[in-house]
């Protein structure tokens, strides 16, 4: 049976720890069905990609503003997690019929596309040849990410080991431009779009319900 982890808000350290525990559980129990989790962050937190250097962000600013800094199990660039919905999806490579990395991103992110559709938001995949100069992950629009009318709405990253995949990503409710500027020394311009710009009334439970249904439709499973 596909496993659904109830929404919870945790510190950055505990969120990353929870994802790692769920991943190891899937591996050790040789789970055939996927695991889906949605969560939030408190306090605000910057997560560094698996191989990203700390000198790409302003550590002092983070400390002075009660912003935690953690390292993700997945790759990619750094992210500020504040007012957002984060998802993690864990499955075996066999569950995705042993597709390559690019295709597996498309399959998993396809579930988000289905979920966004029920919210009246039509999304598509990003640029396969992105500008890689940015340190802030949400400014990079790759083939693994989702766009709405040319603006990035969801970013994702993966980790693979022991024939299992963990993919997780961020969907922004709102964005603190001041923090982005001071942490990453970058301006977002019009490259991003948040759910608060698209939905009049943001209800966390309704959005989770829609995205969960998207995953169920995409994979023809029931998350319990």
MDAnalysis code that builds the backbone (N, CA, C; Angstrom):
import MDAnalysis as mda
import numpy as np

u = mda.Universe.empty(672, n_residues=224, atom_resindex=np.repeat(np.arange(224), 3), trajectory=True)
u.add_TopologyAttr("name", ["N", "CA", "C"] * 224)
u.add_TopologyAttr("resid", np.arange(1, 225))
u.add_TopologyAttr("resname", ["UNK", "UNK", "UNK", "UNK", "UNK", "UNK", "UNK", "UNK", "UNK", "UNK", "UNK", "UNK", "UNK", "UNK", "UNK", "UNK", "UNK", "UNK", "UNK", "UNK", "UNK", "UNK", "UNK", "UNK", "UNK", "UNK", "UNK", "UNK", "UNK", "UNK", "UNK", "UNK", "UNK", "UNK", "UNK", "UNK", "UNK", "UNK", "UNK", "UNK", "UNK", "UNK", "UNK", "UNK", "UNK", "UNK", "UNK", "UNK", "UNK", "UNK", "UNK", "UNK", "UNK", "UNK", "UNK", "UNK", "UNK", "UNK", "UNK", "UNK", "UNK", "UNK", "UNK", "UNK", "UNK", "UNK", "UNK", "UNK", "UNK", "UNK", "UNK", "UNK", "UNK", "UNK", "UNK", "UNK", "UNK", "UNK", "UNK", "UNK", "UNK", "UNK", "UNK", "UNK", "UNK", "UNK", "UNK", "UNK", "UNK", "UNK", "UNK", "UNK", "UNK", "UNK", "UNK", "UNK", "UNK", "UNK", "UNK", "UNK", "UNK", "UNK", "UNK", "UNK", "UNK", "UNK", "UNK", "UNK", "UNK", "UNK", "UNK", "UNK", "UNK", "UNK", "UNK", "UNK", "UNK", "UNK", "UNK", "UNK", "UNK", "UNK", "UNK", "UNK", "UNK", "UNK", "UNK", "UNK", "UNK", "UNK", "UNK", "UNK", "UNK", "UNK", "UNK", "UNK", "UNK", "UNK", "UNK", "UNK", "UNK", "UNK", "UNK", "UNK", "UNK", "UNK", "UNK", "UNK", "UNK", "UNK", "UNK", "UNK", "UNK", "UNK", "UNK", "UNK", "UNK", "UNK", "UNK", "UNK", "UNK", "UNK", "UNK", "UNK", "UNK", "UNK", "UNK", "UNK", "UNK", "UNK", "UNK", "UNK", "UNK", "UNK", "UNK", "UNK", "UNK", "UNK", "UNK", "UNK", "UNK", "UNK", "UNK", "UNK", "UNK", "UNK", "UNK", "UNK", "UNK", "UNK", "UNK", "UNK", "UNK", "UNK", "UNK", "UNK", "UNK", "UNK", "UNK", "UNK", "UNK", "UNK", "UNK", "UNK", "UNK", "UNK", "UNK", "UNK", "UNK", "UNK", "UNK", "UNK", "UNK", "UNK", "UNK", "UNK", "UNK", "UNK", "UNK", "UNK", "UNK", "UNK", "UNK", "UNK"])
u.atoms.positions = np.array([
    [0.845, -1.195, 0.000],
    [0.000, 0.000, 0.000],
    [0.883, 1.249, 0.000],
    [0.551, 2.223, -0.830],
    [1.307, 3.475, -0.883],
    [1.124, 4.233, 0.434],
    [2.214, 4.789, 0.943],
    [2.201, 5.432, 2.257],
    [2.133, 6.937, 2.131],
    [1.210, 7.554, 2.881],
    [1.090, 9.010, 2.924],
    [1.472, 9.486, 4.313],
    [2.412, 10.418, 4.384],
    [2.852, 10.980, 5.663],
    [2.124, 12.300, 5.888],
    [1.389, 12.374, 6.965],
    [0.576, 13.547, 7.272],
    [1.430, 14.813, 7.352],
    [0.887, 15.927, 6.856],
    [1.597, 17.208, 6.866],
    [2.026, 17.582, 8.272],
    [3.256, 18.082, 8.368],
    [3.765, 18.572, 9.633],
    [4.806, 19.659, 9.357],
    [4.966, 20.552, 10.321],
    [5.967, 21.611, 10.224],
    [7.073, 21.322, 11.218],
    [8.312, 21.261, 10.713],
    [9.453, 20.928, 11.557],
    [10.620, 21.864, 11.256],
    [11.673, 21.775, 12.060],
    [12.900, 22.500, 11.755],
    [13.538, 21.886, 10.511],
    [14.456, 22.625, 9.907],
    [15.138, 22.105, 8.731],
    [15.867, 20.807, 9.015],
    [16.551, 20.737, 10.148],
    [17.288, 19.521, 10.504],
    [16.347, 18.329, 10.619],
    [15.220, 18.514, 11.316],
    [14.287, 17.400, 11.509],
    [13.600, 17.011, 10.206],
    [13.336, 17.989, 9.340],
    [12.741, 17.655, 8.043],
    [13.677, 16.798, 7.203],
    [14.950, 17.175, 7.144],
    [15.908, 16.400, 6.359],
    [16.144, 15.026, 6.987],
    [16.138, 14.986, 8.308],
    [16.284, 13.716, 9.007],
    [15.107, 12.796, 8.704],
    [13.901, 13.351, 8.695],
    [12.693, 12.559, 8.409],
    [12.741, 11.972, 7.006],
    [13.141, 12.781, 6.018],
    [13.259, 12.269, 4.654],
    [14.270, 11.123, 4.578],
    [15.393, 11.282, 5.263],
    [16.427, 10.242, 5.243],
    [15.940, 8.961, 5.897],
    [15.217, 9.094, 6.999],
    [14.676, 7.912, 7.696],
    [13.673, 7.185, 6.811],
    [12.794, 7.933, 6.151],
    [11.807, 7.317, 5.269],
    [12.481, 6.617, 4.089],
    [13.533, 7.246, 3.572],
    [14.265, 6.637, 2.452],
    [14.900, 5.318, 2.886],
    [15.559, 5.326, 4.041],
    [16.202, 4.100, 4.532],
    [15.177, 3.029, 4.866],
    [14.001, 3.454, 5.340],
    [12.927, 2.501, 5.613],
    [12.470, 1.820, 4.330],
    [12.303, 2.610, 3.279],
    [11.900, 2.048, 1.988],
    [12.911, 1.026, 1.496],
    [14.194, 1.353, 1.648],
    [15.253, 0.445, 1.195],
    [15.282, -0.827, 2.040],
    [15.297, -0.662, 3.365],
    [15.434, -1.816, 4.256],
    [14.241, -2.764, 4.183],
    [13.044, -2.204, 3.935],
    [11.834, -3.036, 3.861],
    [11.498, -3.437, 2.431],
    [12.368, -3.015, 1.500],
    [12.171, -3.349, 0.086],
    [10.746, -2.995, -0.364],
    [10.345, -1.772, -0.062],
    [8.983, -1.337, -0.351],
    [8.715, -1.314, -1.855],
    [7.574, -1.864, -2.218],
    [7.175, -1.884, -3.634],
    [6.344, -0.670, -4.012],
    [5.646, -0.104, -3.019],
    [4.797, 1.058, -3.253],
    [5.500, 2.329, -2.764],
    [5.171, 3.477, -3.310],
    [5.870, 4.725, -2.957],
    [5.434, 5.328, -1.626],
    [6.216, 6.315, -1.191],
    [5.916, 7.115, -0.001],
    [5.787, 8.569, -0.445],
    [4.737, 9.244, 0.024],
    [4.509, 10.656, -0.301],
    [4.393, 11.458, 0.989],
    [5.134, 12.549, 1.056],
    [5.116, 13.391, 2.251],
    [5.063, 14.857, 1.842],
    [4.245, 15.649, 2.559],
    [4.228, 17.099, 2.423],
    [4.589, 17.708, 3.778],
    [5.353, 18.819, 3.769],
    [5.738, 19.411, 5.044],
    [6.082, 20.889, 4.912],
    [6.173, 21.539, 6.085],
    [6.563, 22.935, 6.164],
    [7.787, 23.093, 7.052],
    [8.263, 24.340, 7.174],
    [9.516, 24.621, 7.873],
    [9.325, 25.712, 8.922],
    [9.888, 25.510, 10.105],
    [9.912, 26.549, 11.128],
    [11.081, 26.285, 12.076],
    [11.989, 27.258, 12.223],
    [11.995, 28.575, 11.583],
    [12.377, 28.467, 10.105],
    [12.475, 29.633, 9.443],
    [12.934, 29.649, 8.055],
    [14.297, 28.964, 7.973],
    [14.579, 28.384, 6.821],
    [15.794, 27.582, 6.702],
    [16.331, 27.632, 5.277],
    [17.643, 27.680, 5.150],
    [18.299, 27.509, 3.854],
    [18.823, 26.091, 3.791],
    [18.464, 25.375, 2.729],
    [19.032, 24.041, 2.528],
    [20.038, 24.104, 1.387],
    [21.211, 23.570, 1.652],
    [22.260, 23.482, 0.647],
    [22.128, 22.170, -0.102],
    [22.372, 22.195, -1.411],
    [22.374, 20.957, -2.175],
    [23.462, 20.016, -1.680],
    [23.322, 18.764, -1.967],
    [24.209, 17.718, -1.458],
    [25.692, 18.077, -1.612],
    [26.069, 18.659, -2.724],
    [27.481, 18.944, -2.992],
    [27.800, 20.433, -3.078],
    [26.879, 21.282, -2.623],
    [27.082, 22.713, -2.752],
    [27.917, 23.274, -1.604],
    [28.762, 24.240, -1.892],
    [29.627, 24.850, -0.898],
    [28.877, 25.917, -0.092],
    [29.232, 26.022, 1.181],
    [28.577, 26.982, 2.066],
    [28.893, 28.423, 1.693],
    [30.024, 28.653, 1.025],
    [30.400, 30.029, 0.705],
    [29.556, 30.640, -0.413],
    [28.563, 29.879, -0.902],
    [27.643, 30.419, -1.909],
    [26.481, 31.176, -1.273],
    [26.394, 31.159, 0.063],
    [25.336, 31.888, 0.761],
    [25.946, 32.746, 1.861],
    [25.158, 33.702, 2.359],
    [25.595, 34.596, 3.425],
    [25.219, 33.966, 4.774],
    [26.141, 33.193, 5.330],
    [25.897, 32.488, 6.585],
    [25.622, 33.463, 7.724],
    [26.379, 34.560, 7.773],
    [26.213, 35.528, 8.857],
    [24.809, 36.128, 8.850],
    [24.306, 36.466, 7.653],
    [22.947, 37.017, 7.565],
    [21.931, 36.001, 8.085],
    [22.119, 34.746, 7.733],
    [21.196, 33.702, 8.205],
    [21.200, 33.623, 9.725],
    [22.373, 33.624, 10.332],
    [22.459, 33.543, 11.792],
    [21.818, 34.756, 12.450],
    [22.043, 35.927, 11.881],
    [21.504, 37.157, 12.473],
    [19.990, 37.275, 12.323],
    [19.409, 36.497, 11.424],
    [17.968, 36.576, 11.160],
    [17.224, 35.285, 11.501],
    [17.826, 34.471, 12.359],
    [17.184, 33.237, 12.834],
    [16.776, 32.325, 11.683],
    [17.655, 32.220, 10.682],
    [17.421, 31.338, 9.551],
    [18.386, 30.159, 9.653],
    [17.854, 28.970, 9.841],
    [18.696, 27.781, 9.945],
    [19.377, 27.481, 8.612],
    [20.442, 26.719, 8.677],
    [21.126, 26.239, 7.473],
    [21.358, 24.738, 7.622],
    [20.892, 23.965, 6.646],
    [21.068, 22.510, 6.665],
    [21.547, 22.060, 5.283],
    [21.926, 20.807, 5.203],
    [22.313, 20.230, 3.913],
    [21.299, 19.159, 3.533],
    [20.845, 19.217, 2.274],
    [19.886, 18.229, 1.786],
    [20.595, 16.947, 1.360],
    [19.841, 15.873, 1.331],
    [20.337, 14.621, 0.787],
    [20.360, 14.683, -0.741],
    [19.507, 15.526, -1.315],
    [19.416, 15.645, -2.769],
    [20.384, 16.694, -3.298],
    [20.573, 16.697, -4.612],
    [21.491, 17.633, -5.247],
    [20.845, 18.983, -5.504],
    [21.416, 19.713, -6.464],
    [20.872, 21.019, -6.812],
    [21.510, 22.144, -6.016],
    [20.989, 23.353, -6.228],
    [21.503, 24.559, -5.569],
    [20.728, 24.827, -4.278],
    [21.145, 25.866, -3.561],
    [20.539, 26.173, -2.263],
    [19.156, 26.799, -2.413],
    [18.365, 26.656, -1.364],
    [16.984, 27.144, -1.336],
    [16.685, 27.800, -0.002],
    [15.855, 28.820, -0.027],
    [15.298, 29.374, 1.202],
    [13.911, 28.779, 1.384],
    [13.705, 28.100, 2.500],
    [12.410, 27.498, 2.817],
    [11.751, 28.338, 3.901],
    [10.633, 28.956, 3.553],
    [9.948, 29.787, 4.524],
    [8.446, 29.562, 4.405],
    [7.768, 30.371, 3.617],
    [6.332, 30.204, 3.435],
    [6.109, 29.378, 2.170],
    [6.176, 28.070, 2.308],
    [6.107, 27.176, 1.156],
    [5.536, 25.826, 1.549],
    [5.219, 25.033, 0.539],
    [4.849, 23.632, 0.717],
    [5.941, 22.799, 0.062],
    [6.533, 21.900, 0.831],
    [7.584, 21.024, 0.320],
    [7.030, 19.611, 0.201],
    [7.415, 18.909, -0.844],
    [7.003, 17.514, -0.993],
    [8.231, 16.627, -1.073],
    [8.078, 15.387, -0.652],
    [9.093, 14.367, -0.925],
    [8.375, 13.105, -1.387],
    [8.959, 12.463, -2.383],
    [8.379, 11.266, -2.990],
    [9.486, 10.228, -3.076],
    [9.233, 9.074, -2.509],
    [10.223, 7.997, -2.464],
    [9.654, 6.757, -3.131],
    [10.439, 6.161, -4.021],
    [9.998, 4.929, -4.676],
    [11.216, 4.162, -5.168],
    [11.007, 2.921, -5.526],
    [12.085, 2.129, -6.111],
    [12.244, 2.506, -7.582],
    [13.427, 2.280, -8.105],
    [13.625, 2.518, -9.542],
    [12.739, 1.570, -10.344],
    [12.485, 0.399, -9.792],
    [11.621, -0.575, -10.471],
    [10.198, -0.044, -10.606],
    [9.737, 0.707, -9.592],
    [8.395, 1.283, -9.632],
    [8.243, 2.199, -10.833],
    [9.344, 2.863, -11.214],
    [9.338, 3.740, -12.386],
    [9.874, 3.027, -13.619],
    [9.843, 1.695, -13.570],
    [10.257, 0.854, -14.696],
    [11.697, 1.159, -15.124],
    [12.528, 1.474, -14.118],
    [13.964, 1.684, -14.324],
    [14.278, 2.748, -15.369],
    [13.434, 3.779, -15.428],
    [13.671, 4.862, -16.371],
    [14.903, 5.673, -15.958],
    [15.506, 6.380, -16.915],
    [16.682, 7.188, -16.608],
    [16.290, 8.403, -15.767],
    [17.293, 9.161, -15.332],
    [17.045, 10.268, -14.418],
    [16.097, 11.306, -15.022],
    [16.362, 11.711, -16.254],
    [15.519, 12.728, -16.896],
    [14.068, 12.273, -16.977],
    [13.868, 11.049, -17.407],
    [12.506, 10.532, -17.552],
    [11.831, 10.384, -16.192],
    [12.589, 9.962, -15.187],
    [11.991, 9.796, -13.857],
    [11.535, 11.143, -13.296],
    [12.304, 12.202, -13.545],
    [11.872, 13.548, -13.146],
    [10.537, 13.887, -13.807],
    [10.442, 13.611, -15.084],
    [9.225, 13.941, -15.828],
    [8.024, 13.170, -15.294],
    [8.247, 11.904, -14.962],
    [7.138, 11.072, -14.462],
    [6.658, 11.579, -13.105],
    [7.603, 11.800, -12.194],
    [7.223, 12.242, -10.847],
    [6.645, 13.657, -10.881],
    [7.305, 14.560, -11.603],
    [6.794, 15.932, -11.687],
    [5.468, 15.982, -12.428],
    [5.199, 14.974, -13.249],
    [3.908, 14.880, -13.924],
    [2.760, 14.791, -12.939],
    [3.037, 14.227, -11.760],
    [2.010, 14.162, -10.721],
    [1.663, 15.558, -10.221],
    [2.664, 16.429, -10.134],
    [2.412, 17.819, -9.741],
    [1.592, 18.539, -10.804],
    [1.906, 18.259, -12.069],
    [1.139, 18.864, -13.167],
    [-0.333, 18.504, -13.041],
    [-0.617, 17.221, -12.750],
    [-2.001, 16.777, -12.574],
    [-2.653, 17.471, -11.388],
    [-1.896, 17.604, -10.284],
    [-2.448, 18.261, -9.103],
    [-2.731, 19.736, -9.337],
    [-1.807, 20.411, -10.004],
    [-2.012, 21.830, -10.304],
    [-3.226, 22.047, -11.208],
    [-3.466, 21.105, -12.116],
    [-4.617, 21.223, -13.021],
    [-5.922, 21.335, -12.243],
    [-6.040, 20.556, -11.170],
    [-7.280, 20.589, -10.387],
    [-7.440, 21.919, -9.657],
    [-6.346, 22.664, -9.519],
    [-6.399, 23.991, -8.909],
    [-6.566, 25.081, -9.960],
    [-6.701, 24.653, -11.222],
    [-6.870, 25.606, -12.316],
    [-5.573, 26.230, -12.779],
    [-4.446, 25.565, -12.491],
    [-3.126, 26.088, -12.855],
    [-2.485, 25.151, -13.874],
    [-2.277, 25.630, -15.086],
    [-1.673, 24.821, -16.148],
    [-0.150, 25.034, -16.145],
    [0.589, 23.980, -15.905],
    [2.049, 24.075, -15.821],
    [2.711, 23.213, -16.883],
    [3.986, 23.505, -17.145],
    [4.764, 22.679, -18.068],
    [6.216, 22.647, -17.608],
    [7.020, 21.814, -18.264],
    [8.404, 21.645, -17.840],
    [9.264, 22.829, -18.254],
    [10.352, 23.013, -17.481],
    [11.240, 24.141, -17.689],
    [12.203, 23.955, -18.835],
    [13.260, 24.733, -18.812],
    [14.256, 24.786, -19.879],
    [15.304, 23.700, -19.685],
    [15.530, 22.883, -20.708],
    [16.541, 21.839, -20.608],
    [17.961, 22.389, -20.692],
    [18.120, 23.665, -21.095],
    [19.434, 24.298, -21.163],
    [19.381, 25.606, -20.364],
    [19.312, 25.479, -19.018],
    [19.133, 26.670, -18.195],
    [20.419, 27.473, -18.038],
    [20.248, 28.729, -17.611],
    [21.381, 29.565, -17.234],
    [21.826, 29.102, -15.848],
    [23.038, 28.577, -15.725],
    [23.480, 27.959, -14.472],
    [24.258, 28.903, -13.560],
    [24.199, 30.201, -13.819],
    [25.010, 31.141, -13.042],
    [24.459, 31.390, -11.638],
    [23.209, 31.012, -11.379],
    [22.573, 31.353, -10.110],
    [22.900, 30.358, -8.992],
    [22.977, 30.880, -7.753],
    [23.145, 30.026, -6.579],
    [21.801, 29.664, -5.952],
    [20.804, 30.548, -6.124],
    [19.469, 30.295, -5.587],
    [18.726, 29.373, -6.552],
    [18.383, 28.198, -6.066],
    [17.871, 27.132, -6.930],
    [16.627, 27.528, -7.711],
    [15.755, 28.333, -7.097],
    [14.498, 28.656, -7.760],
    [14.671, 29.571, -8.969],
    [15.867, 30.131, -9.144],
    [16.128, 30.948, -10.327],
    [16.575, 30.097, -11.511],
    [16.829, 28.817, -11.269],
    [17.208, 27.897, -12.334],
    [15.970, 27.149, -12.795],
    [15.650, 27.239, -14.054],
    [14.498, 26.518, -14.591],
    [14.998, 25.420, -15.515],
    [15.093, 24.216, -14.976],
    [15.617, 23.082, -15.734],
    [14.473, 22.200, -16.229],
    [14.823, 21.151, -16.938],
    [13.823, 20.201, -17.409],
    [13.168, 19.421, -16.291],
    [13.698, 19.557, -15.062],
    [13.119, 18.868, -13.908],
    [12.109, 19.735, -13.171],
    [11.989, 20.998, -13.573],
    [11.145, 21.941, -12.856],
    [9.871, 22.269, -13.629],
    [8.925, 22.899, -12.929],
    [7.655, 23.264, -13.559],
    [7.510, 24.775, -13.657],
    [6.992, 25.216, -14.784],
    [6.762, 26.634, -15.040],
    [5.279, 26.918, -15.258],
    [4.901, 28.144, -14.942],
    [3.574, 28.652, -15.272],
    [3.775, 29.907, -16.110],
    [3.400, 29.832, -17.387],
    [3.569, 30.942, -18.321],
    [4.992, 31.501, -18.287],
    [5.956, 30.590, -18.315],
    [7.350, 30.980, -18.392],
    [8.008, 31.332, -17.073],
    [7.264, 31.258, -15.983],
    [7.819, 31.576, -14.664],
    [7.808, 30.316, -13.796],
    [8.884, 30.084, -13.099],
    [9.026, 28.853, -12.319],
    [8.071, 28.837, -11.139],
    [7.362, 27.709, -10.984],
    [6.410, 27.573, -9.887],
    [6.786, 26.453, -8.927],
    [7.566, 25.472, -9.392],
    [7.990, 24.361, -8.536],
    [9.350, 23.856, -8.982],
    [10.254, 23.680, -8.015],
    [11.577, 23.138, -8.299],
    [11.756, 21.802, -7.612],
    [12.505, 20.903, -8.230],
    [12.694, 19.563, -7.682],
    [14.150, 19.122, -7.770],
    [14.519, 18.182, -6.912],
    [15.860, 17.603, -6.919],
    [15.753, 16.141, -6.524],
    [16.758, 15.349, -6.894],
    [16.721, 13.909, -6.632],
    [17.952, 13.416, -5.896],
    [17.751, 12.255, -5.266],
    [18.837, 11.461, -4.700],
    [18.546, 10.014, -5.061],
    [19.574, 9.296, -5.506],
    [19.409, 7.887, -5.873],
    [20.461, 7.038, -5.169],
    [20.017, 5.935, -4.597],
    [20.940, 4.981, -3.971],
    [20.199, 3.669, -3.757],
    [20.916, 2.576, -3.887],
    [20.380, 1.252, -3.558],
    [19.086, 0.951, -4.307],
    [19.015, 1.421, -5.552],
    [17.860, 1.186, -6.422],
    [16.582, 1.866, -5.941],
    [16.759, 2.968, -5.181],
    [15.606, 3.765, -4.749],
    [15.856, 5.236, -5.075],
    [14.764, 5.971, -5.206],
    [14.806, 7.394, -5.555],
    [14.091, 8.208, -4.486],
    [14.693, 9.315, -4.103],
    [13.991, 10.321, -3.313],
    [13.978, 11.604, -4.144],
    [12.798, 12.052, -4.469],
    [12.675, 13.342, -5.157],
    [11.885, 14.280, -4.266],
    [12.419, 15.454, -4.059],
    [11.627, 16.430, -3.318],
    [11.759, 17.801, -3.955],
    [10.854, 18.685, -3.566],
    [10.849, 20.000, -4.183],
    [9.997, 20.987, -3.428],
    [10.076, 22.235, -3.878],
    [9.428, 23.360, -3.200],
    [8.382, 24.023, -4.076],
    [7.274, 24.371, -3.449],
    [6.203, 25.133, -4.085],
    [5.964, 26.351, -3.196],
    [6.251, 27.543, -3.704],
    [6.216, 28.747, -2.892],
    [4.800, 29.292, -2.728],
    [4.452, 29.617, -1.471],
    [3.215, 30.351, -1.212],
    [3.477, 31.850, -1.389],
    [4.489, 32.338, -0.693],
    [4.938, 33.716, -0.842],
    [6.464, 33.705, -0.878],
    [7.052, 34.865, -1.129],
    [8.507, 34.934, -1.276],
    [9.040, 36.176, -0.577],
    [10.061, 35.991, 0.243],
    [10.699, 37.101, 0.932],
    [11.886, 37.582, 0.095],
    [11.650, 38.600, -0.727],
    [12.682, 39.081, -1.657],
    [13.890, 39.649, -0.928],
    [13.653, 40.238, 0.234],
    [14.759, 40.799, 1.013],
    [15.722, 39.699, 1.436],
    [15.171, 38.602, 1.946],
    [16.022, 37.476, 2.342],
    [16.790, 36.917, 1.146],
    [16.107, 36.755, 0.026],
    [16.768, 36.213, -1.171],
    [17.951, 37.086, -1.574],
    [17.725, 38.383, -1.582],
    [18.784, 39.317, -1.971],
    [19.971, 39.233, -1.025],
    [19.698, 39.180, 0.272],
    [20.772, 39.203, 1.260],
    [21.474, 37.857, 1.442],
    [20.754, 36.761, 1.243],
    [21.362, 35.436, 1.410],
    [22.151, 35.023, 0.178],
    [21.573, 35.271, -0.995],
    [22.169, 34.768, -2.235],
    [22.800, 35.864, -3.099],
    [22.569, 37.127, -2.712],
    [23.043, 38.272, -3.493],
    [22.515, 38.202, -4.924],
    [21.238, 37.880, -5.036],
    [20.606, 37.734, -6.351],
    [19.211, 38.348, -6.339],
    [18.814, 38.907, -7.470],
    [17.473, 39.462, -7.639],
    [16.624, 38.475, -8.432],
    [15.395, 38.252, -7.978],
    [14.564, 37.252, -8.642],
    [13.854, 37.804, -9.871],
    [13.720, 39.134, -9.959],
    [13.032, 39.709, -11.111],
    [11.641, 39.115, -11.276],
    [11.327, 38.664, -12.499],
    [10.026, 38.050, -12.786],
    [10.183, 36.570, -13.128],
    [11.250, 35.961, -12.631],
    [11.524, 34.568, -12.990],
    [10.645, 33.574, -12.235],
    [10.120, 33.978, -11.080],
    [9.332, 33.077, -10.246],
    [7.890, 33.531, -10.152],
    [7.031, 32.588, -9.751],
    [5.649, 32.930, -9.442],
    [5.223, 32.105, -8.236],
    [4.466, 32.712, -7.341],
    [4.027, 32.034, -6.128],
    [2.538, 31.718, -6.201],
    [2.108, 30.780, -5.357],
    [0.690, 30.412, -5.352],
    [-0.192, 31.575, -4.912],
    [0.354, 32.472, -4.075],
    [-0.443, 33.614, -3.627],
    [-0.797, 34.544, -4.789],
    [-0.023, 34.487, -5.872],
    [-0.306, 35.303, -7.055],
    [-1.365, 34.658, -7.944],
    [-1.603, 33.361, -7.762],
    [-2.506, 32.629, -8.642],
    [-3.820, 32.238, -7.978],
    [-3.798, 32.075, -6.659],
    [-4.990, 31.643, -5.939],
    [-5.406, 32.720, -4.954],
    [-6.661, 33.102, -5.003],
    [-7.153, 34.178, -4.148],
    [-7.061, 33.802, -2.677],
    [-7.539, 32.638, -2.340],
    [-7.512, 32.165, -0.962],
    [-6.666, 30.902, -0.886],
    [-5.528, 30.990, -0.221],
    [-4.636, 29.830, -0.103],
    [-5.014, 29.033, 1.130],
    [-5.386, 27.793, 0.917],
    [-5.711, 26.876, 2.001],
    [-4.773, 25.686, 1.885],
    [-3.917, 25.545, 2.861],
    [-2.889, 24.499, 2.814],
    [-3.484, 23.109, 2.616],
    [-4.557, 22.818, 3.329],
    [-5.167, 21.490, 3.250],
    [-5.729, 21.209, 1.857],
    [-6.357, 22.201, 1.250],
    [-6.932, 22.019, -0.087],
    [-5.841, 21.802, -1.136],
    [-4.735, 22.525, -0.980],
    [-3.635, 22.378, -1.939],
    [-2.991, 21.001, -1.797],
    [-2.774, 20.557, -0.577],
    [-2.220, 19.222, -0.351],
    [-3.154, 18.164, -0.923],
    [-4.456, 18.337, -0.699],
    [-5.434, 17.375, -1.209],
    [-5.360, 17.285, -2.731],
    [-5.266, 18.446, -3.387],
    [-5.198, 18.468, -4.852],
    [-3.924, 17.798, -5.359],
    [-2.786, 18.115, -4.744],
    [-1.521, 17.538, -5.193],
    [-1.451, 16.037, -4.888],
    [-1.975, 15.641, -3.744],
    [-2.037, 14.214, -3.400],
    [-2.858, 13.463, -4.441],
    [-3.979, 14.035, -4.844],
    [-4.795, 13.402, -5.885],
    [-4.039, 13.326, -7.206],
    [-3.205, 14.333, -7.462],
    [-2.380, 14.306, -8.667],
    [-1.423, 13.122, -8.675],
    [-0.812, 12.857, -7.528],
    [0.086, 11.698, -7.413],
    [-0.686, 10.394, -7.556],
    [-1.874, 10.336, -6.975],
    [-2.677, 9.118, -7.076],
    [-3.090, 8.855, -8.520],
    [-3.460, 9.901, -9.226],
    [-3.864, 9.763, -10.630],
    [-2.679, 9.373, -11.508],
    [-1.539, 10.010, -11.276],
    [-0.357, 9.752, -12.089],
    [0.135, 8.311, -11.948],
    [0.061, 7.777, -10.734],
    [0.635, 6.450, -10.468],
    [-0.419, 5.363, -10.234],
    [-1.702, 5.750, -10.313],
    [-2.784, 4.794, -10.149],
    [-2.639, 4.016, -8.830],
    [-2.409, 4.781, -7.746],
    [-2.301, 4.193, -6.416],
    [-3.169, 5.007, -5.454],
    [-3.370, 4.489, -4.256],
    [-4.086, 5.208, -3.218],
    [-3.146, 5.388, -2.053],
    [-2.870, 6.643, -1.691],
    [-1.986, 6.920, -0.567],
    [-2.776, 6.929, 0.730],
    [-2.326, 6.101, 1.662],
    [-3.032, 5.940, 2.938],
    [-2.084, 6.235, 4.102],
])
